[in-house]
């Protein structure tokens, strides 16, 4: 155990894994498919002893419309654990479309967060940055947010800095050449590196998924951008090729001295392991390849790729979890040997084949097509999308919304009825997962109409928000 609590978060990933408290609340980003209404942060009670278990107990509205909330992060996290002056009390919510950044006070009353400040999107645009995505805190006391577009919403990967005390935008992080596209990032100071991924050009993906855009190198990215952490410069670009189109979530192993991690590539549903070579360069190899399913759609045989939308690593770096939004499944892999992931658990939650009743003519994995899931009387429209794992790795929460323009395109019924959040119980010893039949948050019953739930966070930090620094 850590001997004392210094600053925010936990002393190490294993400290969080072994000694972190069981989650009692989840903060869930909710997007209004009706653009005339406000997005909000939902506070969900996940304490099984509570009378309001699996219910939304509070809503913190943005006060504006058209924001398209998406991902979230903290003002400070475990990277600042050695600074007792800092407190994890603000959740940072960037809006993809408006570029507004909402600072939510979760410290004063965690059960009823309040809007503390709005950073106007014009501040991001003044630095020729739009479509803010991933938020990480830095040990320097700064907040860094990746951006995906320039002021005209063409592809451009950059990072905007915000002072965590004053909450003032201070500038951009990158020195020299900018990345062609942006999305997620993870830094590892021990190896003087930051790895960032690419989605594509916002002006194209914001209107939906168009197959003709995928092979166009001006519209979709296929690269990992390797930055030298100390100089803020791109040192290397690893092109993953067509098999690595739209590399999204970056998950370094949590061990702060580790020189490897994983990235999930959406379009072809592949996972690449990236790692450092003896000569200091970085390399990436495909380690998971999820085959397309062939089905009859509109009378024509069509290959349906998984569309890998999220991946997450347990804090002990043993299990990697994956969601495929079109196939509708969640997978658990043992990655004790990161070069050779082994599938240990597989649960289906919706997907296009189930939602549209498509006839499968070829499936290289399943003997029978997945069946519809009805939970507490509610058929699960849409599919498994965002993932959040408990600190001890025993509970995996799953939400259903990817991005509202894509939700409307692929799962109009979910958009109409509202999304959902469910829980999978995990066997951390032998592997395996099973759906909890008693846990469902139905976002179709919200006060202002159905909403679409995306990313989830715990008040004290979690498997995807916190980055640890090596002690030496």
Phi, psi and omega in degrees: 000152174289143188286332182200159178269117181268275179253205183291156173080215188230157184294329183202166175302320180288332174297315178295318182296317185273325191242353180294149181287157171293139181295139176244338180226150170233132173264121187240122176289128182237126182254135177276118175293337174274106188291355176272359181243161186277141165288165178201168172260120178266134173262119184249132178279117179241024175271111185296345178272356185272145177292343179253026180305136180061033177235152171284121183253350179199152177228128180249106187276154181283335184084007179214174180237160177075024184279321188056067171302151186215279179254171184213164178197186189248159173291322174217159180211202185294345175293345178251023187298337181271007181246100183290350180280345185261149182223133177280093184229357179235130172263132186256122183239100175279146174261123182302313189277317183276339187067005173292146176241122183259124179260115185254125177281107177254358184276321184295312177217094185303332181280341180224071180300153179233151176290121184263318183201151172240122172269116187293142181301338179297334179291321176292317181296332179295341176258016180060042180231135175220175180054064177292137187239275188271136176247125171231148172268153179248156178296342179286354183088019178247159173253133179239129182238124177286150177231154188247349185221164170268188185296340178261008178066025165281160181296135176193125180263119178211183184215131180254138182256140176230132176291125187288341179270311183273341184060034176259139174290129185249349180143198178248160188268320189293138172251136177079216187300137177267153177289152181294321179224167178223167172189267186252168175202158177210130182253153181217085186302331181302326179255012178052048186219150164226135178248128180235151184247181187223135169260283181177202182272118185303326183297340178262312184287342182290344178264002179125181179267123179236118186304326181293340179286331191302311181282355181277112185291353175268356184239330178230139180270158178222015191240155165258131179256119184259116181257147169278117188298321185287333183249352177067025184245147173289123179259331187204143173239121179258111178274117182276351180077187185298330178292342180249028183295135182058064172290119188255267190286128178262124178230093168298150167303144185292330177306116188293349176262358181289144180245042179202163178189191184229152171226136178265127182257117195295304196298312182264002178057056178237152173245132174250140170265127174252146185202160182268135177272167180299333181274006178092348176281166179244151182223158178223134178234143175286126181241343175224130180229108182266116186291150174292155173255139179260124184221162177268117180232123183055036176081003184237138175291128186224139172279126179249109177283162185290329191054081182287113189254339178208148170223152181209142180252137173294155186294339176270006178062024181268320186240139173248130179248143186224139170242138175243109194287331178274321175288331177083024183242158173242132183237147176240125178242137170280118181244031174305324169254097188300339179285338187225073178300143180238125181292126182241335182214149185207117181230134178260133180222086179080213183111164187291327180295316178290313185297324184254003179061039183286146177272121179274128179255341175208126177223115185281356182242317188256141177280330179230146178295152179297153182258154176301147178250125175244120184239120181052039178085357182254119172293133182278096173286160182078215184197169176298134181223267183285147183236144168216131187252141176297158182302322180276000175078009187265347182226128179244117179267141185228129174245170197248350186262136176265304184189126195305322177297326178282324175304315182294328181285311187269325185228066182299330180291321176296319179299322180287320185267347183096151180277193186207165171226133179231175182229134172253133175270133190248135170270104184278347181273305185259349187088161181116154180217153173213147182288132175281114184288349185256001182243120174206129169251113183264107182274011172275353185250027182281155187302324182258022179102172184300141178229171185245111182276134181241248189285150183236141178223150170264151179305327186262012183097162188206192188290340183246350182266331190259135175240129181261149177256143176291146183289336178215000000 
